[in-house]
Structures are given as C-alpha cells and as structure tokens.
Amino acid sequence: MTVHTLVTPLPDPELLRARCRALALLDALLDPDLPTHTFFPEWRPGVDLALMDNGIGDQYAVVFDPAGVFLHGFDHECPATPWREWPRVHWPALLDGLPPSLAHYPEDPEFQFEEFFDATVCVWREKNAPTWSCGPVTFTADESDGADWLFDLLTDGTPDTYVAYAEDYFARPVARTAVAAVQSGTPLTRETVTALSPTADFAAVAVRARGLGYAVEEPPAG
C-alpha cells in the first residue's frame, strides 16, 4: 500500500480526530511517561494536533485546522525517504496539489528536522471536501512510502488491531473491553482505567484525559 491506497480507508476528519484522541489516552494509560501517540487540543488557536513517534525514527502528524486536515508521515527506511540522496529531496510530486490554505504546514518549524520537512507520505482534506487527496506520486512495485503500516491504527480503528499493537509494543496483556470502551468514546471510568493500568491513580488519569478533551464519568453526587 502507498499513499494512493491510504486515501480510501482514512475516516472522515471528525472520526479521525476521535481515533487520534483515543490512541493518545490509551497510550497514556499503558505508558504514561513515554506514550507513542499524543494529542494536543488547541495546539494553536482553533487547531488540534495528533502525533505519533515510535522512538526509532518513524513518525506522523495530523493537523486539524479550521481550513482542513493535513496529515504527513515519515518512514525513515522506506525508498521514499528524503535521505536517499544529499542534499535531501522529497519524493517527486509529494506536495503537488497541496491547497494554499494548508500549504504553510510543511514550512512550520514544528515539522522540520534540520530545516527540512522530513516526510514520505502526505495527505490532505480541505474543509467541505468530500474525499482525501494526495500528490500524483508514482512508485514501482518494489518502492514504498510507509503508508502500508504507519497509519494502521487510524484506518482500522478496531479494538483487536490496537490490542495486537499494544501487546506487542508494551509486551503485556491488554484488556480488549477497556480498549473498546475508550475507542467508542464512552466517558472514562475507574473500571476502565484499572483494567488497563491497575496501579494508576484515577484522579490523575482523569485530569490527563480531560486535558486531551476526553470525557470522564463524574462520580455520583453526595
């Protein structure tokens, strides 16, 4: 799979935002000190940001802007890496067609490494657009851009897929029912937190969840 295949299973922006938020909360419960997925509501005024960084050089970012959504990923070992030659250069046509309303994001220092926009996959969707778009990049049968694995948790969104990822990554069992509750957007409960992280302090987790914009079940009054 390359970016041309990715644009079909990507969900609509609001569902994508919900999945990004859920991933951040799940990772925060399973690894509060160094989560792979993070989410920043109001990263900038009116703009939310989701990030993934696996700690070994691969990452993605999803910017939820009033003008639309800009998604980019970086697979440091794939043939499309800008590091395939020096000075670094993007895969041909990677950013062709990026609308002016979102075109400033590749220039944002937040998304640059040594003053270069390191990306192998780019996708966007302007406000009110019916589908996702990408540049007219082309690949041979033995070339790839990382789209075949970077965004699996965003395109699938099922508990089984997250559990398989988490049990492999964190090397411990992960409660499927608790994962499903978080992914469905059900307000966070003490039971869900305990199922995922038995030693976690619920009050502290609740503060973190609210900071992500995730609903928390309120205790019964008096």
Salt bridges, closest charged atoms under 4 A:
ASP12 OD1 - ARG125 NH1 3.01
GLU14 OE2 - ARG17 NH2 2.78
ASP27 OD2 - HIS37 ND1 2.72
ASP48 OD2 - ARG17 NH1 2.73
ASP58 OD1 - HIS76 ND1 2.69
GLU77 OE2 - HIS76 NE2 3.82
GLU85 OE2 - ARG84 NE 3.89
ASP108 OD2 - ARG44 NH1 2.31
GLU114 OE1 - ARG88 NH2 3.90
ASP118 OD1 - ARG88 NH1 3.30
ASP160 OD1 - ARG176 NE 2.60
GLU218 OE2 - ARG210 NH2 3.16
